[in-house]
Amino acid sequence: MADEVSFPLAEDTHSMPLLVHLEELRKRIIFSIVGVLVGFFSCWYFADRIFGLMQRPIIQALRHHGLGGGLVYLNPTEPFNIYLEVAFVAGLFVSSPFVFFQLWLFIAPGLYRKEKSYVLPFLLSTVGLFVAGGLFGYKMVYPASLDFLIGYGQRFQPMITIGEYTKLFATIIIGLGLVFEMPILVFFLALMRVITARWMWRNLRYSILAIFVLAAIVTPTSDILNMCLFAAPMLALYAISIGVAWLVSSARERGAGAI
């Protein structure tokens, strides 16, 4: 009986491709984790300087409203943990070229030979958009959020812990970095013919509603200002994504006409 069911798994033509993809995904995830760890350790030495840049928005917001002081901690282990988090967040941005390259290596086997030559534009655009999203959060969204929140609670004396501040900072910076990758996601969805520019334009109203719902979920605070600060770049990116989907469709139609 045992001989009747002991078929080698490698001879199963249906499950083998799935197993190969899962093994490739596992390998790329492991390489990405190693890359992030390398970025983390490379940023650990500069964690104090990075934290100095990270706390600059709150210092400026407090001074703008005539408040002194700075960040506090309630647990002796909190400063050490914060430096770990700061090095990790900075390590994500430092290692982002390597991580996105691993993502490309995972999806490249499913592309045509001509499409595989897009590796350099892919890396430049994904890394550039990720960094741009982080800078937009650091320069625009985070200071505006802090200024509004501290001004709204000006009647009270703020006592902001470094733990809560760092979590809020990481949520906004990393969140906006990922949000700025929307055109890249749309590019590949259009390349796979999952969506088209016409479909995106036709569902514009529902997309705007979905963007504001997503912004309300992602926004670390519950005020409308921060929701709009998150939604505004997402709306602009959606408009850019429509153009990206149109360019992909046009290039595909030209390629089909040439054949």
N, C-alpha and C positions, 0 to 999 in steps of 0.2 A: 504493500500500500504506500509505503514511504517513497518508493521509486516513482510512483505515478504522479506525485505532486512536487517533487524536488526539481523543478525547472530552474535553471540559472536566470537570475534577474536581468543579466546583461543581454539576454536574447529576446527580452520583451520589447518589441519595437515601439509600443505605445508609451510605456513608462520610462524608457531610457532617455528620451529628450527631456522630459520633466526632471528626471534625476540629474541630468547634466546641467540644466539651468539652475537647479537648486544648489548644486555643488559650486557652480560658478558664482552664484549670489553669495554663498557662504564665504568663499574665498575673497570676494571683493569687500564684503563687510569686515572681515578680519583685517585685510590690508588697510581699510579706511580707519579702523580703530587704532591700528598701529601708527598710522599717520597722524591721527589726532593726539595720541600719546606723545609722539615726537614733538608736535607743536606745543603741547602742554609743558613738557620739560624745557623746551627752548624759551618759553615765556615765563616760566617759574622764577628765573633769576631777575626778571624785570617786573615782577608782580606788584611791588610797592610803587614803582613809577606808573604802571598801568592803572593801579587803583587811584593814584593822584589825578590822572586824567578822568577817571570814571566819576570821581566825586566833585569835579569842577562844576557841573550843572547845578547840583544842590547848593553848593557854596554861593554861586552867583544868584540863585533864586532867593536864598535867605537874605543876602545883602540887598537885593533889589527891594525887598519888603521891610528893610530896617531891622532884620533879626540877626543875632549873632549865633555863636556856637557852631557845632558841626554834627557829625554822626557819632553815635554812642553804641556801646555793646553791653549786653546783659549777661553774657556767659564768657568765662575766661578762654574757652576754646574757639569762640566765634571769630576773632581776628585771623587765626590760622586757617579756619575753614573758608573764610572769605577770600584769602589769598589763593586757596585752591580753586575756588570758583572763578576768580578773576583770571587766573592762568588758563583755566579750561576754556572760558569764553574767548580769550585772545588766541588760544591755540586753535580753536575752530576756524577763525579767520586766517591764521597763518597757514594752516594745513588745507584750506579749502581748495587750492589748485590740485593737490594730490587726491583729495576725496572726490572731486568732480571728475578727475581723470579715471578713477576707478569706476565711477558711474558710467562714463563713456565706454570703458572696456566691457562693461556688462551689456550695454544695449547695442554696441557696434556689430556683433555677429548677426543681428536681425536686420541690418541695413544693407542696401545695395552698395556695390563697389564705389560708385560715384559719391554716395552719401557718406561713406566712411572717410572721405577726404575732408569732411567738415570738422575734424577734431580740433584744429586750432581755433576757428571761429567759435566752436562750442565752449572751449575752455576760457577764451577771452570774455565771452558774453556771460557765462555762468558766474565766473569769479568776479567779473566787473559788476554785475548786477547784485551779487551777494554783498560785496563791499559797499556798493552805492546804497543799498538798503540799510546797512549798518550805520553808515555815515549820515544818512537822512534821519535815522532815528536819533543818533547822538546829537546832531546839530539842530534839528528842527522839532521833532516830535517830543523827545524827552524834556528839553528845556521848557517848551510850551506847556507840557503836562505839569511839570513841577511848579512853574510860575502860577498856573491856574489853581492848582490844589493848595499851595501854600497861601496864596492870596485869599482863597475862599475860607481858609481856617486861620486867618490872621488874628482873630480874637483870642486864639489859644497859643500856648507856648509849645512849639514842636520839639519832640524828642524822637528822632528818627534813628532806628537801629541800622547798623551796617548790613545786617542780614536781610531785612526787608527791602532796603534800598538796592542791594545787589540783585535780589530776585526780580525786582521791578525793572532794573536796568537790563538784565539779561533777557527778560521776556520781550521787551521792546526792541532791543538791538537785533537779537537772533530772529525774532518773529518777523520784523520788517525785512531782514536779509532774505528770509525764505519767501516772503510775499513778493519780493522783487524778481523772483524766478518765474513768475507767471508767464511772460512771453516765451520762455524756453519750453515750459510745459505745453503751451498751446502749439508751439512749433512742431513738437513730436506728435501731438494728437492730430494735428492737421496732416502731418506726413503719413500717419497711419490711417488717414481718412475717417477718423472718429468724429471730428468736428470740421466745419467750414466757416469761412468769414460770413457767408450769408446766414448760416444758422446762428452765429453769435450775434449778428445784428438784429435778426428777427426776435431773438430772446433777450434783447437789451434790457427791457423793463424788469424781467425776472432776475437777470444777472445783477442789476443794481440793487434789487431787494436782497439777493443772496450776499452781495458784498457788504451791505450794511449789517446784515445779521452776523456774518463772519467777523466783521470788525467789532461788533458788540461782544462777541464771544472772546476774541483774542485780546481786546483792550483790557489791561490789568485793572482799570478803574471803571466805575459805572456812569461817569458823566458823559454828556453828549459831545463836548468839545474833543475829548480824546478819541471817541468813536469816529468823529469826522476826520480827525488827524490821521487815523488809520485808514479810513475809507477813501480819502482823497487820492493818495497814491495808487490804491488798488483800482479806482475808476480810471485813472490815467493809464495804468498798465493794461487794463482791459481794452482800452481804445487802441493802444499800441499792439496788443495781441490780435485784434481784428485785422490790422494791417499785416501782421506776420502771417496769419492764416491765409489772407488774400494772396500774398506773395508766394506762399507754398503752393496754393492751388494754381496760380498762374504759371509757375515754373513747371508743375506737373502737366498742365495742359499743353505747354509749348513742347515738352519732351514727348508727349503722346502724338502731337501733330508732326513732329520731325520723323517719328517712326512711320 
